[in-house]
Amino acid sequence: MKQLDFTLSLIDKLSRPLKQAQSSVTGFAEKSKAAFMQIGGGVLALAGTGMAIRGALSPAIEMYDALNDAASKGIDDQALKAVQRDALRFSTTYGASAVEFVQSTESINSAIAGLTGNELPKVTKVANTLAFALKSTAAETAEFMGQMFGNFSADAERLGKVQFAEQLAGKMVYMRKVFGTEMGTIKDLMEGARGVGTNYGVGLDEQLAVLGQLNRTLGTEASSAYEGFMTGAVEGAKKLGLSFTDATGKMLSMPEMLIKLQGKYGKSLEGNLKAQAELDAAFGDSSAVVKHLYGNVALLQRNITELGGSDGLKRTQEMATKLVKPWDRFVQILKAIQTVIGLTLIPVLYPVLNRLADMGQTFARWMQLFPNIARVIGYAAMALLGFAAVGAVANIVMGVSKFIMMGWKGVWKLLTAVTKIDTAWTWLNTKAKLAWANVMKSLRGILLALRMQAIMTGTAIN
């Protein structure tokens, strides 16, 4: 009995500190877990708030940065205000990016020389509308317009840069509809011709009509063939007994040249081998220009007339309107609203952010000037992180212990079940032995009775 009391006392003394330690670790783990959850919730809420603010102000920030970039390139502030207004209107009308509209101002201003602060916003609007109508980019349109303004600077000065840009946009839309030519193709054709038409006094409308029609049959060779023909046209006409110049010595238009040739060879060259041979001898390889345009004088003249029509941006806007996607337009309207609201907040928000940044910069400079303070702050930060690490380790330990206990619970249940089965078997075995003993007692009495009966029977017989 004393030995049993000693054992129980020993177990109690050993288990009580362990239980207290376990309770302390468990409590610390639970508290640290709650603290981590609170910290995590706060961080997520703060990050979510920051992302929400950033997302709400993002369109305005992009617009603000684009305007500042343009201003840094020397573009006038008044011009940028007009560009910003037109950009938002353009985006809500066609569902295109207002920021890209503003960004295109730089490339347009550098591509077209001499634009005033009043002309730049208007030409930017024309270029972006044309780019949208032809599914091109504002940068490509600016490059193309720069080339056209350079080649036809006299027309641009005569008409005014804005009106010339509007007419140029309408001509490009017509070229796309009638000849299916992209703006890049037209640019390459004009470059390939090396300005020969302009050198001989040929207008833009005629050059576009001729090159567009030749491009259908001659492809990339159209510009070189046109250059060769224009260079040798006057001398070639002399070989045929004709004159391709007027009384002032100016070269005739392409339809007028073709009409003179038709007066000599008839309305068609088909089957007229003599005429074709004479044309080859007079113009060389560039006679292909005459052969491909010979029977299409009326069509050529009509295209020149149509290209010369002046309707401002109407033709370009009509084509652009057909390409508008309602969903894109709806998205851009929402962005425009965000931009307008955000631009009113940025002048208030940015000074605050700059003030905070200045404070951070000052603090960083102090850390450089006073390394001991920086060291103390570092130690404090490491201590705080270390304490947080202890809490994290405690949670890990408790998690691992719970995981292990889950495994042991299964084993314990199995052992308990085996023990219960053994107990039941022992009980059944005991009961069976008792029953057997009772049976044997009953049999002993019966056997004794039988023995007595046998003795008595034997005595009687004797």
Secondary structure by P-SEA (a helix, b strand, c coil): caaaaaaaaaaaaaaaaaaaaaaaaaaaaaaaaaaaaaaaaaaaaaaaaaaaaaaaaaaaaaaaaaaaaaaaacccaaaaaaaaaaaaaaaaaccccaaaaaaaaaaaaaacccccaaaaaaaaaaaaaaaaaacccaaaaaaaaaaaaaacaaaaaaacaaaaaaaaaaaaaaaaaaccccaaaaaaaaaaaccccccccccaaaaaaaaaaaaaccccaaaaaaaaaaaaaaaaaaaacccccccccccccaaaaaaaaaaacccccccaaaaaaaaaaaccccaaaaaaacccaaaaaaaaaaaaccccaaaaaaaaaaaccaaaaaaaaaaaaaaaaaaaaaaaaaaaaaaaaaaaaaaaaaaaacaaaaaaaaaaaaaaaaaaaaaaaaaaaaaaaaaaaaaaaaaaaaaaaaaaaaaaaaaaaaaaaaaaaaaaaaaaaaaaaaaaaaaaaaaaac
